[in-house]
Amino acid sequence: MAHDGPVADTPSIYDDEEGSGRGIIRIASVAALGGLLFGYDSAVINGAVESIRHEYDVKEAVLGFAVASALLGAAAGAMLAGRIADRIGRLKVMKIAAVLFLLSAFVTGWAPNLEILVLGRVIGGFGVGVASVIAPAYIAETSPARIRGRLGSLQQLAIVLGIFASLLVDWLLAEMAGGAGEDLWLGWEAWRWMFLAMAIPALVYGVLASTIPESPRYLIMNHKIPEARVILSKLLGETNLDIKIDRIRLSLERETKPSWRDLKGSNGKVLTIVWVGLLLSIFQQAVGINVIFYYSNTLWQAVGFDESQSFGISVFTSFLNIATTLIAIALIDRVGRKPLLLVGSTGMIVTLGTMALCFANATGSGSDVSLEGAWGPIALVAANLFVVAFGMSWGPVTWVLLGEMFPNRIRGAALSLAAAGQWAANWAITVSFPPLAKFSLPFSYGMYTMFAVLSLVFVLKMVNETKGKALEDMDPDNPAPVLGGH
């Protein structure tokens, strides 16, 4: 099955250039706005979970499926994004994602039954999956190696800003209505307006995507040399322009059509680097980070906080996520990718283990659980420190590594496979949490702690540093520089 990946299968066109700093940062920032819709669409469900449960009278397993349904669409979108992007261009794919977000906002906000709501979530999820591939792909393709880590981190910054914005909007709408399930405007409950509000960032993303240039590599690949020359001139100036164009054209002539078959080595087995990327994606989700952003309101209400307090806690947590992502952006090209992952895994082991201990000392069970005495504040602090540990490491670093770690020949197919694996893992964790929480919260958080331990071992054994390396250094015939057991 052929797969045309959107990531530059050639080196970044700026790897040996200083580039037009502000211009490159601006186009990377706009591309990363897809992450804002990604974060908003993912987290908006948090404020509506309990209202959906009561509106449609659903049990834990069905509720988990409804919350996670967007992730099924996201996995499909991630798998198809590369093929679509190489056929119609990177910018058109961004605009399609914006339209899908917009459509999802209206379908989920209007949904007369759970089936329509799930359909709306799947539509939005498809847009999320497309955006999750096209943004790091476009950024990696157009960024200089010296700042590629920071620009790649803009995707995660946009995601956490989207999460913060959605939780803040959820909280404000619930406060205005006197509760998420209460009527707000036009006889519609506040939780429906939470979904409808997604139309605003969707429109902004669609408009701004019209202000950035198409990838010069895509234009040259499609023999649109004059258009590529104009864009390269604006970004790099006129110096050595013909050399840059010839370099891209020559590399395109050398490469073959990306295919899933490329993911296998000469021995017929899947390349180790492909497994590394896939496991990197899976571990990012397996530690349970999105349980915090999808279910935190329900979780904090279950252990004794009221709805308003739970909204406030969720907003504060998402603000912490932004702050720690900014720290990661400042450090990733100085400290490197691997050290941040190791520190993050260690922090997640401690904080998740603490939460498991707290819930092991809870009284009651299922929805009647409560944390007495100091256990409630300790769990609250541990949950927020878990977000800090994740936000300064696995959150942004995973996206950066996926954009740059694969050899040129397999980058497109491998990135889409890894992104799809990430969404599948996200779905599994999200859909399983309500029944697991009803069964045992200590078991749930003990499981996430175990995954954090495994993530630490995985990074130590399988992930090597890519800081400062040009994309051409990820040699398809010699992938060892980005692999290894040291």
Order of alpha helices (4+ residues) and beta strands (2+ residues): alpha-alpha-alpha-alpha-alpha-alpha-beta-beta-alpha-alpha-alpha-alpha-alpha-alpha-alpha-alpha-alpha-alpha-alpha-alpha-alpha
